[in-house]
Amino acid sequence: MKNNFSRKQTAGYGFILPSAIMLLVLIAYPIIYGFYVSLFDTNLMNRWDFVGLKYYWEAITTPDFLHSLLVTFSFTAMVLVGVFTIGISLALLLNMKLKGRTLFRVILILPYLFPEVVVALLWKWLYDPIYGLVNNILMSLHIIDQPVAWLSSTSLALLAVAFVVIWKGYPLVLIFVLAGLQSIPEDLYEAAEIDGATKWKQFIYITLPSLKPVLQTTLILEAVWWFKHFTIIQLLTNGGPVNSTSVVSVDIYKLAFSDFRFGQASALAFIVFLICFLISYVSRRLISRD
């Protein structure tokens, strides 16, 4: 009996060993190595001057980093509000028994399928102040009188970038919420309708509570993903104008690959990791407590 149990236990460890090795190689090792690099003033080749936690102290006391952090939180908040508003609204619409809804589902999910580089280059052309379609359409509708330099304005650049990211990101929320809506039993709505509940009350007391687990999980995934987002912002504005779209990920890229300050860049990257971990941990604790 003991040998049989031992054999089963060994087999279990054998099954999880490949996954454990992959996690260690692809996740644990980069995190540990990144923290190690952050303790040095280094070019990753022949200069390794130990500085300890100097770069972490500089980060939390430097106005530039705090500004980047504020921009990052503002950007993330705008994107989350946008993707959830559009995603939930379209999911509710596509959940109705409408003709051609399958075709619309395919069309509305398309932005998520495009690579981020393609999305950024496409919208950079659309935003162009001279020949971009955005200005052309708004001027033809008499919403604006003259072309607007969307990506060159300190007051509009972050909003313009957030709009592109929302356009790219809402399909994921749409997919999750639509799947959640289709898992809600029709009997609940029929019973509520018999009891005289309006559509609004059905949404408040049936739809939202049923979608709560889906919305909470999606919120964590989206918040962490867009907080550390880089590609679209870098290609559209490169953090400009005047650092108005300079999120932390763009600062890290510039420090590492423009200034070759790998230690300082690693410190900022590790701080971003801690913030994302904290967002995930707090959210999961709140969900489990609920």
ROVEXDO-833633 format. One record per residue (C-alpha): residue number from 1; x, y, z. Coordinates in Angstrom, 3 decimals. Last residue first. Example, Ala and Ser with C-alpha at 12.3 -4.5 7.8 and 13.67 -1.06 7.14 Angstrom:
<2, <13.670, -1.060, 7.140>>,
<1, <12.300, -4.500, 7.800>>,
This chain:
<290, <-16.832, 38.655, -0.834>>,
<289, <-13.625, 37.823, 1.027>>,
<288, <-12.348, 35.876, -1.987>>,
<287, <-13.050, 38.849, -4.290>>,
<286, <-11.449, 41.384, -1.972>>,
<285, <-8.384, 39.201, -1.547>>,
<284, <-8.142, 38.669, -5.308>>,
<283, <-8.328, 42.403, -5.944>>,
<282, <-5.693, 43.151, -3.311>>,
<281, <-3.322, 40.523, -4.732>>,
<280, <-3.783, 41.533, -8.386>>,
<279, <-3.269, 45.239, -7.746>>,
<278, <-0.327, 44.474, -5.445>>,
<277, <1.300, 42.242, -8.066>>,
<276, <0.883, 44.998, -10.656>>,
<275, <2.466, 47.525, -8.262>>,
<274, <5.306, 45.134, -7.419>>,
<273, <6.004, 44.454, -11.110>>,
<272, <6.016, 48.206, -11.815>>,
<271, <8.567, 48.645, -9.007>>,
<270, <10.661, 45.860, -10.557>>,
<269, <10.598, 47.643, -13.916>>,
<268, <11.680, 50.895, -12.275>>,
<267, <14.618, 49.134, -10.628>>,
<266, <15.509, 47.361, -13.867>>,
<265, <15.616, 50.701, -15.705>>,
<264, <17.955, 52.109, -13.057>>,
<263, <20.297, 49.150, -13.391>>,
<262, <20.124, 49.122, -17.178>>,
<261, <21.181, 52.722, -17.644>>,
<260, <21.871, 52.324, -21.376>>,
<259, <20.578, 55.873, -22.066>>,
<258, <18.513, 54.961, -25.137>>,
<257, <17.851, 51.232, -24.605>>,
<256, <17.504, 50.905, -20.846>>,
<255, <16.496, 54.374, -19.674>>,
<254, <14.298, 54.963, -22.721>>,
<253, <12.510, 51.631, -22.340>>,
<252, <11.933, 52.162, -18.624>>,
<251, <10.530, 55.636, -19.243>>,
<250, <8.141, 54.219, -21.859>>,
<249, <6.945, 51.572, -19.389>>,
<248, <6.398, 54.219, -16.703>>,
<247, <4.003, 56.277, -18.825>>,
<246, <5.250, 59.332, -20.687>>,
<245, <2.058, 60.507, -22.373>>,
<244, <2.335, 64.177, -21.348>>,
<243, <6.136, 63.893, -21.277>>,
<242, <6.534, 67.228, -23.123>>,
<241, <4.710, 65.843, -26.188>>,
<240, <5.574, 63.107, -25.759>>,
<239, <6.052, 59.581, -24.439>>,
<238, <7.147, 58.136, -27.782>>,
<237, <3.890, 59.551, -29.188>>,
<236, <2.153, 56.942, -31.354>>,
<235, <4.721, 54.143, -31.510>>,
<234, <5.646, 54.271, -27.829>>,
<233, <2.044, 54.560, -26.655>>,
<232, <0.924, 51.629, -28.819>>,
<231, <3.747, 49.341, -27.680>>,
<230, <4.074, 50.044, -23.948>>,
<229, <1.337, 48.768, -21.650>>,
<228, <2.284, 48.103, -18.036>>,
<227, <-0.887, 49.526, -16.514>>,
<226, <-2.860, 48.236, -19.508>>,
<225, <-2.261, 44.575, -18.712>>,
<224, <-2.548, 44.816, -14.921>>,
<223, <-5.856, 46.700, -15.052>>,
<222, <-7.262, 44.497, -17.843>>,
<221, <-6.547, 41.206, -16.091>>,
<220, <-7.829, 42.417, -12.712>>,
<219, <-10.974, 43.943, -14.221>>,
<218, <-11.685, 40.808, -16.240>>,
<217, <-11.617, 38.686, -13.094>>,
<216, <-13.971, 41.063, -11.266>>,
<215, <-16.326, 41.394, -14.245>>,
<214, <-16.615, 37.623, -14.684>>,
<213, <-17.265, 37.032, -10.972>>,
<212, <-19.888, 39.839, -10.916>>,
<211, <-21.756, 38.788, -14.051>>,
<210, <-24.527, 36.960, -12.181>>,
<209, <-24.885, 39.858, -9.727>>,
<208, <-25.073, 42.321, -12.661>>,
<207, <-27.602, 40.381, -14.740>>,
<206, <-30.106, 39.415, -12.037>>,
<205, <-30.832, 42.271, -9.613>>,
<204, <-29.684, 45.326, -11.569>>,
<203, <-30.411, 44.083, -15.117>>,
<202, <-33.753, 42.575, -14.141>>,
<201, <-34.583, 45.832, -12.360>>,
<200, <-33.845, 47.772, -15.569>>,
<199, <-35.891, 45.384, -17.701>>,
<198, <-38.860, 45.873, -15.351>>,
<197, <-39.814, 43.321, -12.703>>,
<196, <-43.506, 42.351, -12.678>>,
<195, <-43.266, 39.036, -10.825>>,
<194, <-43.865, 37.220, -14.123>>,
<193, <-40.933, 39.148, -15.613>>,
<192, <-38.699, 38.102, -12.714>>,
<191, <-39.632, 34.444, -13.212>>,
<190, <-38.907, 34.684, -16.951>>,
<189, <-35.593, 36.443, -16.304>>,
<188, <-34.466, 33.777, -13.834>>,
<187, <-35.652, 30.956, -16.092>>,
<186, <-33.390, 32.224, -18.898>>,
<185, <-30.398, 30.815, -17.012>>,
<184, <-27.290, 33.075, -17.059>>,
<183, <-24.445, 31.371, -18.961>>,
<182, <-25.048, 33.426, -22.108>>,
<181, <-24.454, 36.637, -20.179>>,
<180, <-21.086, 35.409, -18.879>>,
<179, <-19.899, 34.512, -22.381>>,
<178, <-20.989, 37.953, -23.564>>,
<177, <-19.129, 39.535, -20.645>>,
<176, <-15.891, 37.705, -21.447>>,
<175, <-16.028, 38.348, -25.208>>,
<174, <-16.981, 42.028, -24.865>>,
<173, <-14.266, 42.610, -22.270>>,
<172, <-11.733, 41.197, -24.755>>,
<171, <-13.298, 43.213, -27.595>>,
<170, <-12.776, 46.522, -25.679>>,
<169, <-8.974, 46.494, -25.951>>,
<168, <-8.002, 47.855, -29.384>>,
<167, <-10.590, 50.617, -29.500>>,
<166, <-9.813, 51.415, -25.850>>,
<165, <-6.099, 51.568, -26.711>>,
<164, <-6.810, 53.986, -29.561>>,
<163, <-8.972, 56.163, -27.303>>,
<162, <-6.266, 56.139, -24.612>>,
<161, <-3.761, 57.477, -27.158>>,
<160, <-6.075, 60.352, -28.082>>,
<159, <-6.788, 61.142, -24.422>>,
<158, <-3.073, 61.164, -23.622>>,
<157, <-2.335, 63.418, -26.609>>,
<156, <-5.150, 65.935, -26.038>>,
<155, <-3.828, 68.404, -23.437>>,
<154, <-0.154, 68.256, -24.405>>,
<153, <-1.081, 68.544, -28.080>>,
<152, <1.188, 66.834, -30.597>>,
<151, <-0.763, 63.568, -30.901>>,
<150, <-4.092, 65.204, -31.712>>,
<149, <-2.775, 67.951, -33.965>>,
<148, <-6.221, 69.385, -34.691>>,
<147, <-7.294, 70.491, -38.153>>,
<146, <-9.530, 73.574, -38.322>>,
<145, <-13.167, 74.431, -37.637>>,
<144, <-14.093, 71.427, -35.485>>,
<143, <-17.482, 69.724, -35.056>>,
<142, <-18.646, 70.970, -38.459>>,
<141, <-19.508, 67.386, -39.580>>,
<140, <-17.104, 67.776, -42.524>>,
<139, <-14.499, 69.093, -40.075>>,
<138, <-14.886, 66.065, -37.796>>,
<137, <-14.606, 63.655, -40.751>>,
<136, <-11.479, 65.297, -42.191>>,
<135, <-9.853, 65.648, -38.784>>,
<134, <-10.259, 61.914, -38.112>>,
<133, <-9.384, 60.930, -41.696>>,
<132, <-5.798, 62.131, -41.464>>,
<131, <-4.323, 64.164, -44.338>>,
<130, <-2.872, 67.224, -42.581>>,
<129, <-3.313, 66.748, -38.812>>,
<128, <-2.437, 62.999, -38.926>>,
<127, <-4.715, 61.206, -36.478>>,
<126, <-5.822, 58.555, -39.000>>,
<125, <-2.175, 57.907, -39.990>>,
<124, <-1.114, 57.452, -36.401>>,
<123, <-4.231, 55.326, -35.963>>,
<122, <-3.091, 52.798, -38.576>>,
<121, <0.506, 52.782, -37.323>>,
<120, <-0.612, 52.083, -33.737>>,
<119, <-3.116, 49.371, -34.731>>,
<118, <-0.541, 47.622, -36.943>>,
<117, <2.027, 47.645, -34.132>>,
<116, <-0.588, 46.342, -31.673>>,
<115, <-1.270, 43.319, -33.864>>,
<114, <-4.896, 43.125, -35.100>>,
<113, <-7.069, 40.392, -33.599>>,
<112, <-8.499, 42.590, -30.830>>,
<111, <-9.728, 45.100, -33.400>>,
<110, <-11.671, 42.300, -35.197>>,
<109, <-13.994, 41.421, -32.283>>,
<108, <-16.670, 43.891, -33.384>>,
<107, <-16.775, 42.477, -36.919>>,
<106, <-17.134, 38.838, -35.829>>,
<105, <-19.860, 39.641, -33.294>>,
<104, <-21.615, 41.792, -35.906>>,
<103, <-21.797, 38.828, -38.288>>,
<102, <-23.204, 36.583, -35.555>>,
<101, <-25.764, 39.277, -34.643>>,
<100, <-27.198, 39.215, -38.156>>,
<99, <-30.799, 39.259, -36.991>>,
<98, <-31.245, 40.171, -33.337>>,
<97, <-31.999, 37.921, -30.387>>,
<96, <-30.302, 40.051, -27.746>>,
<95, <-26.910, 38.999, -26.412>>,
<94, <-25.217, 41.218, -29.007>>,
<93, <-26.688, 44.338, -27.391>>,
<92, <-25.736, 43.332, -23.855>>,
<91, <-22.221, 42.505, -25.056>>,
<90, <-22.017, 45.843, -26.899>>,
<89, <-22.851, 47.793, -23.735>>,
<88, <-20.519, 45.684, -21.553>>,
<87, <-17.557, 46.121, -23.897>>,
<86, <-18.129, 49.839, -24.530>>,
<85, <-18.400, 50.813, -20.858>>,
<84, <-15.776, 48.286, -19.728>>,
<83, <-13.245, 49.265, -22.395>>,
<82, <-13.691, 52.997, -21.783>>,
<81, <-13.635, 53.027, -17.975>>,
<80, <-10.601, 50.730, -17.971>>,
<79, <-8.783, 52.834, -20.573>>,
<78, <-9.336, 56.091, -18.711>>,
<77, <-8.191, 54.554, -15.402>>,
<76, <-5.074, 53.038, -16.987>>,
<75, <-4.069, 56.350, -18.588>>,
<74, <-4.567, 58.247, -15.330>>,
<73, <-2.581, 55.607, -13.389>>,
<72, <0.236, 55.749, -15.937>>,
<71, <0.271, 59.562, -16.007>>,
<70, <0.526, 59.596, -12.198>>,
<69, <3.382, 57.075, -12.311>>,
<68, <5.173, 59.115, -14.951>>,
<67, <4.828, 62.221, -12.738>>,
<66, <6.160, 60.270, -9.745>>,
<65, <9.094, 59.166, -11.899>>,
<64, <9.868, 62.729, -12.985>>,
<63, <9.433, 64.122, -9.449>>,
<62, <12.239, 61.888, -8.119>>,
<61, <11.828, 60.649, -4.524>>,
<60, <10.275, 57.224, -5.198>>,
<59, <12.640, 56.536, -8.095>>,
<58, <15.785, 57.820, -6.398>>,
<57, <15.153, 55.521, -3.423>>,
<56, <14.690, 52.545, -5.743>>,
<55, <17.829, 53.474, -7.685>>,
<54, <19.930, 53.586, -4.511>>,
<53, <18.779, 50.202, -3.243>>,
<52, <22.261, 48.683, -3.418>>,
<51, <24.740, 50.613, -5.564>>,
<50, <27.115, 47.817, -6.641>>,
<49, <29.254, 48.764, -9.640>>,
<48, <29.062, 46.108, -12.370>>,
<47, <30.800, 47.406, -15.487>>,
<46, <32.148, 44.936, -18.055>>,
<45, <29.033, 43.720, -19.866>>,
<44, <25.531, 44.350, -18.540>>,
<43, <26.117, 48.129, -18.795>>,
<42, <25.928, 48.339, -15.026>>,
<41, <25.211, 50.524, -12.021>>,
<40, <24.094, 47.658, -9.826>>,
<39, <21.267, 46.681, -7.463>>,
<38, <18.678, 46.808, -10.265>>,
<37, <20.538, 43.976, -12.027>>,
<36, <19.714, 41.603, -9.143>>,
<35, <16.028, 42.612, -9.213>>,
<34, <15.895, 41.868, -12.935>>,
<33, <17.636, 38.529, -12.348>>,
<32, <15.033, 37.534, -9.763>>,
<31, <12.130, 38.557, -12.000>>,
<30, <13.659, 36.951, -15.110>>,
<29, <14.307, 33.680, -13.180>>,
<28, <10.838, 33.394, -11.634>>,
<27, <8.813, 33.889, -14.807>>,
<26, <10.124, 32.049, -17.892>>,
<25, <12.636, 29.623, -16.367>>,
<24, <10.888, 28.969, -13.052>>,
<23, <7.445, 28.770, -14.619>>,
<22, <8.725, 26.428, -17.340>>,
<21, <10.385, 24.182, -14.742>>,
<20, <7.169, 24.021, -12.717>>,
<19, <5.138, 23.183, -15.821>>,
<18, <7.527, 20.349, -16.738>>,
<17, <7.526, 19.050, -13.109>>,
<16, <3.728, 18.958, -12.688>>,
<15, <3.290, 15.502, -14.229>>,
<14, <6.389, 14.052, -12.559>>,
<13, <5.238, 15.295, -9.170>>,
<12, <1.987, 13.397, -9.667>>,
<11, <3.818, 10.246, -10.795>>,
<10, <5.960, 10.374, -7.667>>,
<9, <2.836, 10.635, -5.528>>,
<8, <1.234, 7.702, -7.328>>,
<7, <4.374, 5.573, -6.847>>,
<6, <4.579, 6.529, -3.170>>,
<5, <0.939, 5.565, -2.657>>,
<4, <1.520, 2.173, -4.326>>,
<3, <4.698, 1.595, -2.327>>,
<2, <2.850, 2.363, 0.890>>,
<1, <0.000, 0.000, 0.000>>,
